[in-house]
Amino acid sequence: MTLLLDLALVAWLLALAVHVVVQRGERSAIIAFLAFGLLLGLAWVRLAAPDVALTEIAIGGGGTGILLLRAEAVLRGRGKEEEPMTRAGKLAVAVGCAAISAGLGLAVLSFASPAPTLAPAAAEALGATGLGNPVTAVLLAYRALDTLLEKIVVLLALIGVWSLAPDGVWDGAPEVKPAIVPGPLTYLARILPPFGIVIGVYMFWVGADAPGGTFQAGTVLAAMWLLVMMAGLKPPPDTSRPLLVLALTGGPALFLAIAFLGSIFAEGFLAYPEGLAKPLIVAIEAALTLSVAAALAMLVAGPARKAPAR
Amino acid sequence: MTASLSPGALFGLCGAALVGIGLYAIVTHPGLLRRIVGCNILGAGIFLVFGAVARRGGGAGFEADPVPQALVITGIVVAFSASALAVALLKRLSELNVGERNGTAAPTEQRGRL
């Protein structure tokens, strides 16, 4: 029975991916990609990875979806298309891509047995961190360096996006509100945020012991902020506003500070003193959640469009 | 037969196919926005293959190896950041193209007309 469900899920995923590629209408393709992201979340549940499922649905489906839909609305009718490839060229590319897929598929089928795993090592040290969710422990304790660098990559991407603002509006606010705000959007933007904020805070808090965590919580909070900005209930802040800059950099800064303190009070860079691990991790997660929320919302909002209010 | 069709292997194969589909879109599609979508499908496929590795590596009371899972979460966030940067570049590129076509170089004013 579950095999049938899995096969149906795989069939849908492949069908949607092909649809995204062959569909002529840009908008229809992006909406198919949104559905693809949601179904992919279900696939992650089947792979026993609920943390990844939440991230995929929130960021891979929702975040990327809204980003692409907004871009499509701006680019409609003026997207510069390149010359389409010849039929023979497409066929050659298709054969090449199929070969890559076949090779990867072969690799999947011939994985080493027994599978190499770090699960016992992760389980062994879990007690020392005071956490119950092994994925959070990997993200914020065993492989904290990855997470720290990732936060900095997100900030670098945001700097890249902001640097595309024209000279005249440098430091100004991005434009998120559409020309005409539909009534239901305003209604949703008034009703949804209280629930969204509670869900976001809950996801952050529960992430220490159960599926959830900073990224998922940050994305939910970012979505709520975007909703309010898109409905025009609160304008987006100037990109140079100190409070925004503090929210963006606060998480990585606290993370780095605790990392360096680790080399004085604990065994080394990014090490936590024994017994204090959990409170420190929760504090870092709280600051990171705010930073992730601010960064993701600003990434979707795009570069400055309006002259700064001075 | 049933062993080869465990969820791990099945979604791993699905991921392998998605890599091919995404790559095809990136190489052949004439629209740049769709190529960004293609990149995301390619990434999703790679993550799924990695998820298959995680699923096989379950043990010590966990259904799946938590280390690849955490790396995939990191990867999804980085992929989103890269997409956001690509989309911002694409928007700017099209603004500049429109400005060029109209003989003006005031991209911020172009927006009002759309």
Interface residues (C-beta under 8 A of the other chain):
Chain A: T2 L3 D6 L7 V10 L13 L14 A17 V18 V20 V21 E26 A29 I30 F33 F36 G37 L40 A43 W44 R46 L47 A48 A49 D51 V52 T55 E56 I59 G60 G63 T64 L67 L68 A71 E72 V74 L75 R78 G79 K80 E81 E82 E83 P84 M85 G89 K90 V93 A94 C97 A98 I100 S101 A102 L104 G105 A107 V108 L109 F111 A115 P116 T117 L118 A119 P120 A122 A123 E124 P134 V135 A137 V138 L139 Y142 R143 D146 T147 E150 V153 V154 L156 A157 L158 G160 V161 L164 P166 G168 V169 E175 G213 F215 V292 L296 L299 V300 G302 P303 R305
Chain B: T2 S4 L5 P7 G8 A9 L10 F11 G12 L13 C14 G15 A16 A17 L18 V19 G20 I21 G22 L23 Y24 A25 V27 T28 H29 P30 G31 L32 L33 R34 I36 V37 G38 N40 I41 A44 F47 L48 V49 G51 A52 V53 A54 R55 R56 G57 G58 G59 A60 G61 F62 E63 A64 D65 P66 V67 Q69 A70 L71 V72 I73 T74 I76 V77 V78 A79 F80 S81 A82 S83 A84 L85 V87 A88 L89 L90 K91 R92 L93 S94 N97 V98 P107 T108 R111 L114
